[in-house]
Amino acid sequence: MFSDNHRRYLATALRHIEREVGESIAQLHGNDRDALFHEYRNFPSQERIDALVAHLARLRAVMRRFMDTYRIDYRQDDLIEASWSFETHLALIRNAVYELRPGNLRGYGEISTEDEQACRALSAELVMLLNTMGGELRREPLRLPSGIDDVLLAALTEIIERHRLFEYRSRLEALLAREQGDRVEVALLGRVSSGKSSLVNALLGHPLLPVGAVPVTTVVTRIRYGENIDIRAMNVEGEVEAIAPENLHDYVDEAGNPGNRLRLREVSIHFPAAILQNGVVLADTPGLGSLHAHASAHALDYLPRCDMGVIAIDAAATLMPQDLDIVRALRDAGAYWLVVLTKADTVSGDALNQQREYVTQALREAVRESVSVQAVSIQPEHHDTLQAWLDDAFRKGLQKTAEQASVRHQGRVLDLANRVRITLQQAIAELPALSPPEHDVGGHADVLADLDDVHPRLHSLIRDLAERGADVIIEEVTAQTPRNLTLTAEDLSDRAAALADAVVRDVLGELRRITHDMNPSAVAQVLRGAPPFAATLPSDWHISSGMGLSLWRRPLFRRRLQRVVSDRLNQCFDAYANELNHWLDQRVRELRHHTMEASGALLSGIPTDAATLNNDLEHLTTLLGDRTCQASSSMSERPG
């Protein structure tokens, strides 16, 4: 009898034989009609191919009989998932695309600047499309859920799926969820470890979500009302898995699901809490500013979906650009928002009052409107303060948001419909250019290529600030400070801030140069909120530049500065570089999105069938006109 090693060898060999024969027959069916490069010609008739398929069936029967007789397993449990294989192949294809860049072409001879630019643009555009393809298998086709009779939403679902308008899918999914019973969605937002999950637990009156001092939440977690606790995780393929409450941390916790290795889209929980009744949904989001880029991306992508945002800011922490970005994003999305200082028990009363005043003033200047900031703590001894905030600010905000929920929802439906209508109009206008396309070397692909090139360079510039900033300041101070001058912490902080500002100006200048042909207002909106630099040097610190000739005075002064302030400045520059790099990554991501949207990259899957496009456009325009008339009529009938 065959040994286990013999059986494994035979199974591998027979699998290879079957695959090779099957692929050899498959290639006889003919070329992909739309392929640019063909491999074969003079294909046999379908009758001859059918005969070969019959022979293949006999070959398989012989192999199966042999393997069954000698107990050789051909139903292996370690088969590779087809989608995983596809994504692996795409990764290899991306490597081939990178080989199209000018650096590799120079080995074949001189290449002009114009040709270099064309190759860079082609490479960037192909990578963009391959990335879109990579996510396609992980999506379920959009379908209108049962029970929804909104004709405009039904039309949008069909049009977005038929024409592969990838960028509009998440917006539509949020609108469809609202139609299925979600009335008001309240999001807890904030930076890492700002107390969001603890505050959700306080609102629920139950320690449902895991909390900790390290970054915890890794995916968006939505909590709806239910008579019993029911927890389900949905992955990016649309597969749903039930979770026991005691195992929740293995899915939403950064320790249990590091880097979102489970590839979850969201976790949905039904829970019997009074605050969730009447269609209220609580959403706990990943913290912004996390070293885990996927978590920040989840939170940023989620922002336009919520109706009310509760922005949690640690009472003992400094206000950061991410906090201001959240407020601006909520305001731009038309959502109601509240600001709370969490962990109020960790600071003294005077310090808490100062922090509240500082945050209130900073937010008022950022959004140019009045802002109310309250402090809360989840500790038992501060229960009355938390309850007062719930009864006053939170419930009033919830009521106001609920009153406007229907109007806001209809406005978002109309906004999406208008965006889709404009996209279809662009597709129809560009139909003559689609066959064959005239590649625009100076267009959107150039912007993507330039962003590819400049992004790592800007990171390098910021890294230089972290590594050499302190040395630059010390050399500058040593060379410019006259004799017998006392240098204070404020003087040094101002110089360090000026250096950091110069780096920020260089970063902004490069990004604006790349995007000079884009919509100026859109670019200005994206490039807002660069983090300010603040050197935390002891306020009572000072050092004298000394007397004597500069020849020997300056080396002594330099050594004193290095001994006293070098480490502290390095820490300040290093912390600031982390913030600035995070801000840069977010802005480049947004610029890519705007470039793709403005370029019509989402039209890449639109058919060239003018009749289909025109019919869909006409249908959507009619529905939009009807809906707009209904909205105007409702407004006129509303009592003044």
C-alpha positions as CSV (number, residue, x, y, z in Angstrom):
1,M,0.0,0.0,0.0
2,F,1.1,3.6,-0.7
3,S,2.5,5.5,2.3
4,D,1.1,9.0,3.2
5,N,4.1,10.6,1.4
6,H,3.3,8.5,-1.8
7,R,-0.4,9.6,-1.6
8,R,0.6,13.3,-1.3
9,Y,2.9,13.1,-4.2
10,L,0.4,11.3,-6.4
11,A,-2.4,13.8,-5.5
12,T,-0.1,16.7,-6.4
13,A,0.9,15.2,-9.7
14,L,-2.7,14.3,-10.7
15,R,-3.9,17.7,-9.7
16,H,-1.3,19.3,-12.0
17,I,-2.2,17.0,-14.9
18,E,-5.9,17.8,-14.6
19,R,-5.3,21.6,-14.3
20,E,-3.0,21.7,-17.3
21,V,-5.4,19.7,-19.6
22,G,-8.3,21.8,-18.5
23,E,-6.5,25.1,-19.1
24,S,-5.3,23.8,-22.5
25,I,-8.9,23.1,-23.6
26,A,-10.1,26.4,-22.1
27,Q,-7.8,28.4,-24.4
28,L,-9.4,26.8,-27.5
29,H,-12.6,28.8,-26.9
30,G,-11.0,31.9,-28.3
31,N,-9.6,35.2,-27.3
32,D,-11.2,37.9,-25.2
33,R,-12.7,40.0,-27.9
34,D,-11.8,43.2,-26.1
35,A,-8.2,42.2,-25.3
36,L,-5.5,44.5,-26.6
37,F,-3.0,41.7,-27.0
38,H,-4.1,38.3,-28.5
39,E,-2.1,35.1,-28.1
40,Y,-3.8,32.6,-30.5
41,R,-5.5,32.3,-33.9
42,N,-7.3,29.6,-36.0
43,F,-9.5,28.3,-33.3
44,P,-11.2,24.9,-33.7
45,S,-15.0,24.5,-34.0
46,Q,-17.2,24.1,-30.9
47,E,-17.9,20.5,-32.0
48,R,-14.2,19.6,-31.7
49,I,-13.9,21.4,-28.3
50,D,-16.9,19.5,-27.0
51,A,-15.2,16.3,-28.0
52,L,-12.1,17.3,-26.0
53,V,-14.2,18.1,-23.0
54,A,-15.7,14.6,-23.2
55,H,-12.1,13.2,-23.2
56,L,-11.3,15.3,-20.2
57,A,-14.3,13.8,-18.4
58,R,-13.0,10.3,-19.1
59,L,-9.5,11.3,-17.9
60,R,-11.0,12.6,-14.6
61,A,-13.0,9.4,-14.2
62,V,-9.8,7.3,-14.5
63,M,-8.0,9.6,-12.0
64,R,-11.0,9.5,-9.6
65,R,-11.3,5.7,-9.7
66,F,-7.6,5.3,-9.0
67,M,-7.6,7.8,-6.1
68,D,-10.8,6.3,-4.5
69,T,-9.2,2.8,-4.8
70,Y,-6.0,3.8,-3.0
71,R,-7.7,6.2,-0.6
72,I,-5.9,9.3,-2.0
73,D,-7.8,12.4,-0.9
74,Y,-8.7,14.9,-3.6
75,R,-11.1,16.9,-1.6
76,Q,-8.5,18.9,0.3
77,D,-9.5,21.3,3.0
78,D,-6.5,23.5,2.4
79,L,-7.7,24.9,-0.9
80,I,-6.8,28.6,-1.7
81,E,-9.7,31.0,-1.7
82,A,-10.3,32.2,-5.3
83,S,-10.7,35.9,-4.2
84,W,-7.4,35.7,-2.2
85,S,-5.7,34.3,-5.3
86,F,-7.1,37.1,-7.4
87,E,-5.8,39.7,-5.0
88,T,-2.4,38.1,-4.9
89,H,-2.2,38.2,-8.7
90,L,-3.2,41.8,-8.6
91,A,-0.3,42.6,-6.3
92,L,2.1,41.0,-8.8
93,I,0.4,42.9,-11.6
94,R,1.0,46.2,-9.6
95,N,4.7,45.3,-9.5
96,A,4.6,45.0,-13.3
97,V,2.9,48.4,-13.6
98,Y,5.6,50.0,-11.4
99,E,8.1,48.8,-14.0
100,L,6.5,51.2,-16.5
101,R,8.0,54.2,-14.6
102,P,10.7,56.2,-16.3
103,G,13.6,55.0,-14.1
104,N,13.2,51.5,-15.7
105,L,12.8,52.8,-19.3
106,R,16.1,54.8,-19.1
107,G,18.0,51.5,-19.4
108,Y,16.7,51.1,-22.9
109,G,18.0,54.5,-24.1
110,E,17.5,58.2,-23.7
111,I,13.9,59.3,-22.8
112,S,12.5,62.8,-23.1
113,T,10.9,64.7,-20.3
114,E,7.5,64.6,-22.1
115,D,7.8,60.8,-22.5
116,E,8.8,60.4,-18.8
117,Q,5.7,62.3,-17.8
118,A,3.5,60.2,-20.0
119,C,4.8,57.0,-18.4
120,R,4.5,58.3,-14.9
121,A,0.9,59.3,-15.6
122,L,0.1,55.9,-17.2
123,S,1.6,54.0,-14.2
124,A,-0.4,56.1,-11.7
125,E,-3.7,55.7,-13.5
126,L,-3.3,51.9,-13.9
127,V,-2.4,51.5,-10.2
128,M,-5.5,53.5,-9.3
129,L,-7.7,51.3,-11.5
130,L,-6.1,48.1,-10.1
131,N,-6.7,49.2,-6.6
132,T,-10.4,49.7,-7.5
133,M,-10.5,46.2,-9.0
134,G,-8.9,44.8,-5.8
135,G,-11.8,45.8,-3.7
136,E,-14.5,44.8,-6.1
137,L,-14.7,41.1,-5.1
138,R,-15.1,42.1,-1.5
139,R,-18.4,43.9,-2.3
140,E,-21.9,42.6,-2.5
141,P,-24.0,43.8,-5.4
142,L,-26.2,46.7,-4.4
143,R,-29.8,45.6,-4.2
144,L,-32.9,47.6,-2.9
145,P,-33.9,46.0,0.4
146,S,-37.5,44.8,0.7
147,G,-40.0,47.2,2.1
148,I,-38.5,50.3,0.5
149,D,-40.8,52.0,-1.9
150,D,-38.9,55.2,-2.6
151,V,-38.8,55.3,-6.4
152,L,-35.8,57.7,-6.5
153,L,-33.7,55.4,-4.2
154,A,-34.7,52.5,-6.3
155,A,-33.6,54.2,-9.5
156,L,-30.3,55.3,-7.8
157,T,-29.6,51.7,-6.7
158,E,-30.1,50.4,-10.2
159,I,-28.1,53.2,-11.9
160,I,-25.1,53.1,-9.5
161,E,-24.8,49.3,-9.8
162,R,-25.4,49.1,-13.6
163,H,-22.8,51.8,-14.4
164,R,-20.4,50.7,-11.7
165,L,-20.3,54.1,-10.0
166,F,-18.0,52.9,-7.3
167,E,-17.6,56.2,-5.4
168,Y,-21.3,56.5,-4.7
169,R,-21.9,53.1,-3.1
170,S,-21.2,53.9,0.5
171,R,-23.4,57.0,0.4
172,L,-26.3,55.0,-1.0
173,E,-25.8,52.2,1.5
174,A,-26.1,54.7,4.3
175,L,-29.4,56.1,2.8
176,L,-30.8,52.6,2.4
177,A,-30.0,51.8,6.0
178,R,-31.9,54.9,7.1
179,E,-34.9,53.8,5.2
180,Q,-34.9,50.5,7.1
181,G,-35.7,52.0,10.4
182,D,-32.6,53.9,11.6
183,R,-34.0,57.4,12.5
184,V,-31.1,59.2,14.1
185,E,-27.4,58.1,14.1
186,V,-25.3,59.4,16.9
187,A,-21.5,59.0,16.4
188,L,-18.9,59.2,19.2
189,L,-15.9,60.8,17.6
190,G,-12.5,61.8,18.8
191,R,-8.8,61.0,19.0
192,V,-7.3,57.8,20.3
193,S,-8.0,57.1,24.0
194,S,-10.3,60.1,24.4
195,G,-12.9,58.0,26.2
196,K,-15.4,57.4,23.4
197,S,-16.1,53.7,24.2
198,S,-16.5,54.5,27.9
199,L,-19.0,57.3,27.1
200,V,-21.0,54.8,24.9
201,N,-21.1,52.4,27.8
202,A,-22.3,55.2,30.1
203,L,-25.1,56.1,27.6
204,L,-26.1,52.5,27.5
205,G,-25.9,52.0,31.2
206,H,-23.9,48.8,30.7
207,P,-20.2,48.0,30.1
208,L,-20.9,46.6,26.7
209,L,-17.8,47.8,24.7
210,P,-14.2,47.0,25.7
211,V,-12.2,50.0,27.0
212,G,-8.6,50.6,27.7
213,A,-5.7,53.0,27.9
214,V,-4.3,51.9,24.5
215,P,-6.0,52.3,21.2
216,V,-9.0,49.9,21.3
217,T,-11.7,50.4,18.7
218,T,-10.6,49.2,15.3
219,V,-13.8,49.3,13.3
220,V,-17.1,51.2,13.4
221,T,-19.4,49.6,15.9
222,R,-23.2,50.4,15.5
223,I,-25.6,49.7,18.4
224,R,-29.4,49.6,17.8
225,Y,-32.3,48.7,20.0
226,G,-33.2,45.1,20.4
227,E,-35.1,43.1,23.0
228,N,-32.1,40.8,23.4
229,I,-28.4,41.2,22.9
230,D,-27.4,40.2,19.4
231,I,-23.9,40.9,18.0
232,R,-22.9,40.3,14.4
233,A,-19.7,41.2,12.5
234,M,-19.8,41.9,8.8
235,N,-16.6,41.5,6.8
236,V,-15.7,43.3,3.6
237,E,-17.0,40.3,1.5
238,G,-20.4,40.8,3.1
239,E,-20.3,37.7,5.2
240,V,-21.9,37.9,8.6
241,E,-20.8,36.1,11.8
242,A,-22.6,35.9,15.1
243,I,-20.5,36.9,18.1
244,A,-21.0,36.0,21.8
245,P,-20.9,39.1,24.0
246,E,-17.9,37.8,25.9
247,N,-15.9,37.5,22.7
248,L,-16.7,41.1,21.4
249,H,-13.2,42.3,22.2
250,D,-11.7,39.8,19.7
251,Y,-13.4,41.7,16.9
252,V,-13.5,45.4,17.9
253,D,-10.3,45.5,20.1
254,E,-7.0,46.4,18.5
255,A,-5.4,43.7,20.6
256,G,-7.9,41.1,19.5
257,N,-8.1,42.2,15.9
258,P,-4.8,44.0,15.2
259,G,-4.7,46.0,12.0
260,N,-8.3,44.7,11.4
261,R,-6.8,41.5,10.1
262,L,-10.3,40.0,10.2
263,R,-11.1,42.5,7.4
264,L,-14.3,43.7,9.1
265,R,-16.5,46.4,7.6
266,E,-18.5,47.0,10.8
267,V,-19.9,45.3,13.9
268,S,-23.6,45.6,14.5
269,I,-25.1,45.2,17.9
270,H,-28.8,45.0,19.1
271,F,-29.1,45.9,22.8
272,P,-32.0,46.6,25.1
273,A,-31.2,50.1,26.2
274,A,-33.8,52.8,26.6
275,I,-31.7,55.5,24.9
276,L,-31.8,53.4,21.7
277,Q,-35.6,53.3,21.4
278,N,-37.4,55.1,18.6
279,G,-34.7,54.4,16.0
280,V,-31.7,55.9,17.7
281,V,-28.3,54.3,16.7
282,L,-25.1,54.8,18.6
283,A,-21.9,54.4,16.7
284,D,-18.5,54.0,18.3
285,T,-15.7,55.0,15.9
286,P,-12.0,54.3,15.7
287,G,-9.8,57.1,17.2
288,L,-8.2,59.6,14.9
289,G,-4.5,60.0,15.2
290,S,-3.9,56.3,15.8
291,L,-0.7,54.8,14.5
292,H,-2.9,52.3,12.7
293,A,-3.8,54.1,9.5
294,H,-6.7,51.8,8.8
295,A,-8.5,52.9,11.9
296,S,-8.3,56.6,11.1
297,A,-9.5,55.8,7.6
298,H,-12.6,54.0,9.0
299,A,-13.5,57.0,11.2
300,L,-13.0,59.6,8.4
301,D,-15.0,57.6,5.9
302,Y,-17.8,57.3,8.4
303,L,-18.2,61.0,9.2
304,P,-20.7,62.0,6.4
305,R,-23.1,59.2,7.6
306,C,-24.0,60.5,11.1
307,D,-26.8,62.9,12.1
308,M,-25.3,64.0,15.4
309,G,-21.7,63.9,16.5
310,V,-20.4,63.8,20.1
311,I,-16.8,64.9,20.0
312,A,-14.8,63.6,23.0
313,I,-11.7,65.5,24.0
314,D,-9.6,64.3,26.9
315,A,-9.8,67.0,29.6
316,A,-6.1,66.5,30.4
317,A,-4.9,66.6,26.7
318,T,-4.1,69.5,24.4
319,L,-6.5,70.4,21.7
320,M,-5.2,69.0,18.4
321,P,-5.8,69.6,14.7
322,Q,-7.7,66.3,14.5
323,D,-10.3,67.7,16.9
324,L,-10.9,70.8,14.8
325,D,-11.1,68.6,11.6
326,I,-13.8,66.5,13.2
327,V,-15.8,69.6,14.1
328,R,-15.4,71.1,10.6
329,A,-16.4,67.8,8.9
330,L,-19.6,67.5,11.0
331,R,-20.5,71.1,10.3
332,D,-19.9,70.6,6.5
333,A,-22.0,67.5,6.6
334,G,-24.9,69.4,8.1
335,A,-24.8,67.3,11.3
336,Y,-25.6,68.5,14.8
337,W,-22.6,68.3,17.1
338,L,-21.7,68.5,20.8
339,V,-18.3,68.8,22.5
340,V,-17.5,67.1,25.8
341,L,-14.3,67.1,27.9
342,T,-14.0,63.5,29.1
343,K,-12.1,62.1,32.1
344,A,-12.9,65.4,34.0
345,D,-12.0,63.6,37.2
346,T,-8.3,63.5,36.2
347,V,-7.7,67.3,36.5
348,S,-8.3,69.8,39.2
349,G,-11.3,72.2,39.1
350,D,-9.3,75.2,38.2
351,A,-7.4,73.4,35.4
352,L,-10.7,72.0,34.1
353,N,-12.3,75.5,33.9
354,Q,-9.2,76.8,32.1
355,Q,-9.3,73.9,29.6
356,R,-13.0,74.4,29.0
357,E,-12.4,78.1,28.2
358,Y,-9.5,77.4,26.0
359,V,-11.3,74.7,24.0
360,T,-14.4,76.8,23.7
361,Q,-12.4,79.8,22.3
362,A,-10.4,77.7,19.9
363,L,-13.5,76.0,18.5
364,R,-15.4,79.3,18.2
365,E,-12.5,80.7,16.2
366,A,-12.3,77.6,14.0
367,V,-16.0,77.3,13.1
368,R,-17.0,81.0,13.6
369,E,-20.0,80.2,15.6
370,S,-20.9,79.9,19.3
371,V,-19.8,76.7,21.0
372,S,-20.8,75.0,24.2
373,V,-18.3,72.7,25.9
374,Q,-19.2,70.6,28.9
375,A,-17.1,68.4,31.1
376,V,-18.1,64.8,32.1
377,S,-16.7,61.8,33.9
378,I,-17.9,58.2,34.0
379,Q,-16.7,57.7,37.6
380,P,-19.4,56.9,40.1
381,E,-18.7,60.0,42.2
382,H,-19.4,62.2,39.2
383,H,-22.7,60.5,38.2
384,D,-24.8,63.6,38.9
385,T,-22.7,65.7,36.5
386,L,-22.9,63.0,33.7
387,Q,-26.6,62.7,34.2
388,A,-27.1,66.4,34.0
389,W,-25.3,66.5,30.7
390,L,-27.4,63.6,29.4
391,D,-30.7,65.2,30.5
392,D,-29.7,68.6,29.2
393,A,-27.3,68.9,26.3
394,F,-27.5,65.4,24.9
395,R,-31.2,64.8,25.0
396,K,-32.0,68.3,23.7
397,G,-29.5,67.7,20.8
398,L,-31.1,64.3,20.1
399,Q,-34.5,65.8,20.0
400,K,-33.5,68.6,17.7
401,T,-31.7,66.2,15.4
402,A,-34.7,63.8,15.3
403,E,-36.9,66.7,14.3
404,Q,-34.6,67.5,11.4
405,A,-33.8,63.8,10.5
406,S,-36.4,63.5,7.7
407,V,-35.5,66.8,6.0
408,R,-31.7,65.9,6.3
409,H,-32.3,62.4,4.9
410,Q,-34.3,63.8,1.9
411,G,-31.6,66.4,1.3
412,R,-28.9,63.7,1.2
413,V,-31.0,61.7,-1.3
414,L,-31.4,64.7,-3.5
415,D,-27.7,65.5,-3.2
416,L,-26.7,62.0,-4.3
417,A,-29.2,62.0,-7.1
418,N,-27.8,65.3,-8.5
419,R,-24.2,63.9,-8.3
420,V,-25.2,60.8,-10.2
421,R,-27.1,62.9,-12.8
422,I,-24.0,65.1,-13.4
423,T,-21.8,61.9,-13.7
424,L,-24.2,60.5,-16.4
425,Q,-24.1,63.8,-18.2
426,Q,-20.3,63.8,-18.2
427,A,-20.3,60.2,-19.5
428,I,-22.6,61.1,-22.4
429,A,-20.5,64.1,-23.3
430,E,-17.4,62.0,-23.3
431,L,-18.8,59.1,-25.4
432,P,-17.0,60.1,-28.7
433,A,-13.7,60.2,-26.8
434,L,-14.1,56.7,-25.4
435,S,-13.4,54.9,-28.7
436,P,-10.4,55.4,-28.8
437,P,-9.6,57.7,-25.9
438,E,-7.1,60.5,-26.4
439,H,-4.8,60.3,-23.4
440,D,-4.5,63.6,-21.6
441,V,-0.9,63.7,-20.4
442,G,-1.5,67.0,-18.6
443,G,-4.7,65.8,-16.8
444,H,-5.7,64.0,-13.7
445,A,-3.3,61.1,-14.2
446,D,-0.4,63.6,-13.9
447,V,-1.8,64.8,-10.6
448,L,-1.9,61.2,-9.3
449,A,1.6,60.6,-10.6
450,D,2.9,63.8,-9.0
451,L,1.3,62.8,-5.7
452,D,3.0,59.4,-5.9
453,D,6.3,61.1,-6.3
454,V,6.0,64.0,-3.9
455,H,4.4,62.1,-1.0
456,P,7.5,60.2,0.1
457,R,9.6,63.3,-0.5
458,L,7.4,65.4,1.8
459,H,7.6,62.6,4.4
460,S,11.4,62.8,4.1
461,L,11.3,66.6,4.6
462,I,9.2,66.1,7.8
463,R,11.6,63.4,9.0
464,D,14.5,65.8,8.5
465,L,12.7,68.3,10.8
466,A,12.4,65.6,13.5
467,E,16.0,64.5,13.2
468,R,17.8,67.8,12.5
469,G,15.4,70.5,13.8
470,A,17.1,70.9,17.2
471,D,20.6,71.1,15.6
472,V,19.4,73.7,13.1
473,I,17.9,75.9,15.9
474,I,21.0,75.6,18.1
475,E,23.3,76.5,15.2
476,E,21.1,79.4,14.2
477,V,20.9,80.7,17.8
478,T,24.6,80.3,18.3
479,A,25.4,82.3,15.2
480,Q,22.9,85.1,15.7
481,T,22.8,85.7,19.4
482,P,25.0,88.7,20.5
483,R,27.2,88.8,23.5
484,N,25.7,89.0,27.0
485,L,22.1,88.3,25.9
486,T,19.9,86.1,28.0
487,L,18.0,83.6,25.9
488,T,14.6,82.6,27.3
489,A,12.3,79.6,26.6
490,E,9.9,81.9,24.7
491,D,12.8,83.0,22.4
492,L,13.7,79.4,21.6
493,S,10.1,78.3,21.2
494,D,9.5,81.1,18.7
495,R,12.5,80.1,16.6
496,A,11.4,76.4,16.7
497,A,7.9,77.4,15.6
498,A,9.3,79.5,12.7
499,L,11.3,76.5,11.5
500,A,8.3,74.2,11.7
501,D,6.1,76.8,9.9
502,A,8.7,77.0,7.1
503,V,8.4,73.2,6.7
504,V,4.6,73.4,6.6
505,R,4.8,76.2,4.0
506,D,7.1,73.9,1.9
507,V,4.6,71.0,2.2
508,L,1.6,73.2,1.3
509,G,3.5,74.8,-1.6
510,E,4.3,71.4,-3.1
511,L,0.7,70.2,-2.8
512,R,-0.7,73.4,-4.2
513,R,1.8,73.2,-7.1
514,I,0.6,69.7,-8.0
515,T,-3.1,70.6,-7.8
516,H,-2.9,74.1,-9.4
517,D,-5.3,73.0,-12.2
518,M,-7.9,71.6,-9.7
519,N,-10.8,73.5,-8.2
520,P,-9.1,76.2,-6.0
521,S,-11.9,76.2,-3.4
522,A,-11.9,72.4,-3.2
523,V,-8.1,72.3,-2.8
524,A,-8.2,75.1,-0.1
525,Q,-10.8,73.0,1.8
526,V,-8.6,69.9,1.6
527,L,-5.4,71.7,2.7
528,R,-6.9,73.2,5.8
529,G,-6.0,72.6,9.4
530,A,-2.2,72.0,9.3
531,P,-1.3,71.2,12.9
532,P,0.3,74.2,14.8
533,F,3.7,73.7,16.5
534,A,4.1,74.2,20.2
535,A,7.4,73.7,22.0
536,T,6.9,72.6,25.6
537,L,9.9,74.2,27.2
538,P,10.0,75.2,30.9
539,S,8.7,78.7,31.2
540,D,11.4,79.6,33.8
541,W,14.3,78.4,31.6
542,H,17.0,80.9,30.5
543,I,20.6,80.8,29.4
544,S,23.2,83.6,28.8
545,S,25.2,83.8,25.6
546,G,28.3,84.9,27.7
547,M,31.0,87.5,27.1
548,G,34.2,87.5,25.2
549,L,35.3,87.0,21.6
550,S,33.0,85.0,19.4
551,L,35.8,82.6,18.5
552,W,35.6,80.9,21.9
553,R,32.3,82.2,23.2
554,R,30.2,80.6,20.5
555,P,31.5,77.0,21.0
556,L,30.8,77.3,24.8
557,F,27.3,78.7,24.1
558,R,26.6,75.9,21.6
559,R,27.6,73.2,24.1
560,R,25.4,74.7,26.9
561,L,22.5,74.8,24.5
562,Q,23.0,71.2,23.4
563,R,23.3,70.1,27.0
564,V,20.2,72.0,28.3
565,V,17.7,72.1,25.4
566,S,18.7,69.6,22.7
567,D,16.8,66.6,24.1
568,R,13.7,68.6,24.8
569,L,13.6,70.2,21.4
570,N,14.2,66.8,19.7
571,Q,11.2,65.5,21.6
572,C,9.1,68.5,20.5
573,F,10.1,68.1,16.9
574,D,9.6,64.4,16.9
575,A,6.1,64.6,18.3
576,Y,5.2,67.4,15.8
577,A,6.6,65.3,12.9
578,N,4.2,62.5,13.8
579,E,1.3,64.9,13.8
580,L,2.3,66.5,10.5
581,N,2.9,63.1,8.8
582,H,-0.6,62.0,9.8
583,W,-2.1,65.2,8.6
584,L,-0.1,64.9,5.3
585,D,-1.4,61.3,4.7
586,Q,-5.0,62.4,5.3
587,R,-4.6,65.3,2.8
588,V,-3.0,63.3,0.1
589,R,-5.7,60.7,0.5
590,E,-8.4,63.4,0.1
591,L,-6.6,65.0,-2.9
592,R,-6.5,61.6,-4.6
593,H,-10.3,61.2,-4.0
594,H,-11.0,64.7,-5.4
595,T,-8.8,64.0,-8.4
596,M,-10.5,60.7,-9.2
597,E,-14.0,62.3,-8.8
598,A,-13.1,65.4,-10.9
599,S,-11.5,63.3,-13.6
600,G,-14.5,61.1,-14.1
601,A,-12.4,58.1,-13.0
602,L,-15.6,56.6,-11.7
603,L,-16.8,56.6,-15.3
604,S,-14.3,53.9,-16.1
605,G,-16.9,51.2,-15.9
606,I,-19.7,53.1,-17.7
607,P,-20.9,51.4,-20.9
608,T,-20.6,53.2,-24.2
609,D,-24.2,52.5,-24.9
610,A,-25.6,56.0,-25.5
611,A,-29.2,54.7,-25.4
612,T,-28.8,53.2,-21.9
613,L,-27.0,56.3,-20.6
614,N,-29.7,58.7,-22.1
615,N,-32.6,56.6,-20.8
616,D,-31.1,56.5,-17.3
617,L,-30.3,60.2,-17.3
618,E,-33.8,61.1,-18.5
619,H,-35.5,58.8,-15.9
620,L,-33.3,60.3,-13.1
621,T,-33.9,63.9,-14.2
622,T,-37.7,63.3,-14.2
623,L,-37.6,61.8,-10.7
624,L,-35.5,64.6,-9.5
625,G,-37.9,67.2,-10.9
626,D,-40.8,65.4,-9.2
627,R,-39.0,65.2,-5.8
628,T,-37.9,68.8,-6.0
629,C,-41.5,70.0,-6.6
630,Q,-42.7,67.9,-3.7
631,A,-40.0,69.4,-1.4
632,S,-41.0,73.0,-2.5
633,S,-44.6,72.2,-1.9
634,S,-43.9,70.9,1.6
635,M,-41.9,74.0,2.4
636,S,-44.7,76.3,1.2
637,E,-47.4,74.4,3.2
638,R,-45.3,74.6,6.4
639,P,-46.7,77.2,8.8
640,G,-44.5,80.2,9.2
